[in-house]
Structure formats: C-alpha cells, structure tokens
C-alpha cells in the first residue's frame, strides 16, 4: 500500500507545481464546455479523499463541513475561491496525505461502509478506497491540464 501513498503524493505535487504558475483569477476562470474550474478541482480532490477514506471508514475528517459542502461530488463553483481558501487547500493537499499515511500505518482504518462510486465501482475496503481515490485524482489532474490549456 505504500506505493499508493507515493502515487497520491506525486499527483498532488504535480498539481501544486502546475497551479503555482497561475493567478487566483486564472484558477477561478470558468471555460466554455466545462462546469468547473481549476480552483474547484483542487478543492474537490481534497474533499473526495477525505470522504472516501475517512467518512466511509467511520472516522472524523480533517476538513470543515463548509469546505466539504463547497467541493463535494455534484457541486459546481458558485463563488470564486478566495486567496485564503486557496492557501489553506494548497497546504492541506500534502499535509493530509502525510496524515493519511500516518493514520493508515497506525491501524485506524478498521471498518468500512461499502460505497458504489459514480463510475459504478463498489468500494468494500479502505484499500479499495485508496486505489480508487488515486484513479479519481488522475482523472481530475487530466481536467486540470485541459483547463490549463484554455488559460
């Protein structure tokens, strides 16, 4: 499972490097043909990992309900991400991977409520959730690259 944590961290480092070159205005920009923007995508990645891995394991999540409600599956950007929110999300992208790795190694993930994703993949364990989350993160990295090409 260590490789899965390496993959998650590598993807998030790629995203952070990519978005570092853009202004907040560019990250919030909505493009024709897309129902979200780069800012929403990075918030969504933070939220989805917490829901898939912590919530479905019956554990408290490390992010606020407000962030969860704004970036969970099925949402779209209703307001621009603020500079403070961007800095918070950027800081949490890596910190929460490290926290997750620590929590996983400590044996915190003892139970899991099965969940069928919108991709019609049923997750039955924390291992399933970790692997699916990495797949999900790759999809959104692709969306971020597509959005970047329209800036």
Wavefront OBJ file of the C-alpha trace (Angstrom):
o trace
v 0.000 0.000 0.000
v 2.996 2.298 0.424
v 3.152 2.710 -3.366
v -0.427 4.023 -3.350
v 0.555 6.757 -0.894
v 3.566 7.581 -3.077
v 1.275 7.888 -6.109
v -1.137 10.148 -4.233
v 1.651 12.421 -3.056
v 3.273 12.525 -6.513
v -0.026 13.539 -8.140
v -0.589 16.287 -5.605
v 2.955 17.589 -6.072
v 2.334 17.734 -9.833
v -0.845 19.712 -9.268
v 0.802 22.136 -6.851
v 3.644 22.728 -9.283
v 1.184 23.263 -12.115
v -1.045 25.764 -10.317
v 1.867 27.711 -8.858
v 2.273 29.456 -12.224
v -1.250 30.903 -12.280
v -3.056 33.744 -10.559
v -6.109 33.235 -8.403
v -8.173 34.857 -11.153
v -6.895 32.283 -13.663
v -7.578 29.395 -11.276
v -11.163 30.612 -10.790
v -11.810 31.185 -14.500
v -14.709 29.225 -15.968
v -14.203 27.932 -19.516
v -16.747 27.097 -22.176
v -17.505 23.397 -22.210
v -16.560 22.890 -18.530
v -18.814 23.088 -15.484
v -15.946 23.748 -13.078
v -12.529 25.400 -12.918
v -9.023 24.607 -11.684
v -9.730 26.009 -8.211
v -12.800 23.796 -7.805
v -10.869 20.719 -8.966
v -8.179 21.071 -6.316
v -10.776 21.614 -3.591
v -12.692 18.602 -4.878
v -9.619 16.358 -4.641
v -9.096 17.320 -1.008
v -12.736 16.642 -0.131
v -13.131 13.397 -2.077
v -10.125 11.709 -0.464
v -11.428 12.610 2.986
v -14.929 11.301 2.231
v -13.845 8.087 0.511
v -11.219 7.156 3.058
v -12.273 8.680 6.372
v -16.052 9.102 6.231
v -16.688 5.627 4.835
v -14.343 4.237 7.485
v -16.453 5.889 10.182
v -13.661 8.299 11.120
v -13.734 12.084 11.521
v -12.484 14.054 8.560
v -9.734 16.662 8.847
v -11.529 19.359 6.843
v -14.503 21.547 7.665
v -18.099 20.878 6.691
v -18.057 24.190 4.768
v -15.198 23.003 2.535
v -16.890 19.618 2.091
v -20.184 21.220 1.057
v -18.473 23.542 -1.412
v -16.350 20.918 -3.217
v -18.093 17.550 -2.803
v -19.316 15.477 -5.722
v -22.204 17.119 -7.525
v -21.212 20.701 -6.771
v -20.062 23.406 -9.163
v -18.280 26.677 -8.419
v -20.887 29.098 -7.099
v -18.363 31.655 -5.856
v -14.718 32.260 -6.598
v -12.205 30.629 -4.292
v -10.611 33.264 -2.065
v -6.857 33.705 -1.653
v -7.114 32.453 1.948
v -9.075 29.385 0.880
v -6.562 28.645 -1.877
v -3.649 28.824 0.562
v -5.478 26.562 3.009
v -6.305 23.971 0.337
v -2.778 24.060 -1.089
v -1.302 23.490 2.382
v -3.683 20.640 3.084
v -3.067 18.812 -0.200
v 0.260 17.474 1.075
v -0.304 17.633 4.832
v -3.356 15.414 4.608
v -1.502 12.834 2.523
v 1.119 12.608 5.275
v -1.607 12.455 7.943
v -3.424 9.761 5.993
v -0.245 7.692 5.683
v 0.355 8.019 9.441
v -3.253 7.137 10.271
v -3.197 4.156 7.933
v 0.039 2.805 9.392
v -1.341 3.235 12.921
v -4.226 0.863 12.096
v -7.023 3.443 12.439
v -8.948 2.096 9.451
v -10.712 -0.893 10.974
v -14.131 -0.787 9.315
v -15.540 0.406 6.015
v -19.057 1.058 4.729
v -19.353 -0.163 1.135
v -19.945 2.569 -1.398
v -20.623 2.466 -5.130
v -18.986 5.363 -6.956
v -20.403 7.316 -9.873
v -18.020 5.241 -12.043
v -20.020 2.181 -10.896
v -17.110 0.801 -8.887
v -18.059 -0.622 -5.492
v -15.553 0.068 -2.753
v -15.606 -2.540 0.024
v -12.461 -1.694 1.984
v -10.022 1.085 2.756
v -7.648 -0.495 0.215
v -10.326 -0.205 -2.454
v -10.935 3.425 -1.453
v -7.237 4.311 -1.618
v -6.803 2.746 -5.050
v -9.998 4.304 -6.417
v -9.063 7.690 -4.989
v -5.788 7.602 -6.926
v -7.726 6.797 -10.105
v -10.083 9.702 -9.323
v -7.144 12.056 -8.698
v -5.684 11.113 -12.089
v -8.949 11.960 -13.811
v -9.020 15.388 -12.189
v -5.360 16.006 -12.973
v -6.409 15.486 -16.593
v -9.243 18.004 -16.200
v -6.813 20.496 -14.671
v -4.452 20.056 -17.635
v -7.340 20.569 -20.060
v -8.443 23.705 -18.202
v -4.847 24.966 -18.111
v -4.656 24.704 -21.884
v -7.585 27.131 -22.119
v -5.995 29.856 -19.952
l 1 2 3 4 5 6 7 8 9 10 11 12 13 14 15 16 17 18 19 20 21 22 23 24 25 26 27 28 29 30 31 32 33 34 35 36 37 38 39 40 41 42 43 44 45 46 47 48 49 50 51 52 53 54 55 56 57 58 59 60 61 62 63 64 65 66 67 68 69 70 71 72 73 74 75 76 77 78 79 80 81 82 83 84 85 86 87 88 89 90 91 92 93 94 95 96 97 98 99 100 101 102 103 104 105 106 107 108 109 110 111 112 113 114 115 116 117 118 119 120 121 122 123 124 125 126 127 128 129 130 131 132 133 134 135 136 137 138 139 140 141 142 143 144 145 146 147 148 149 150 151
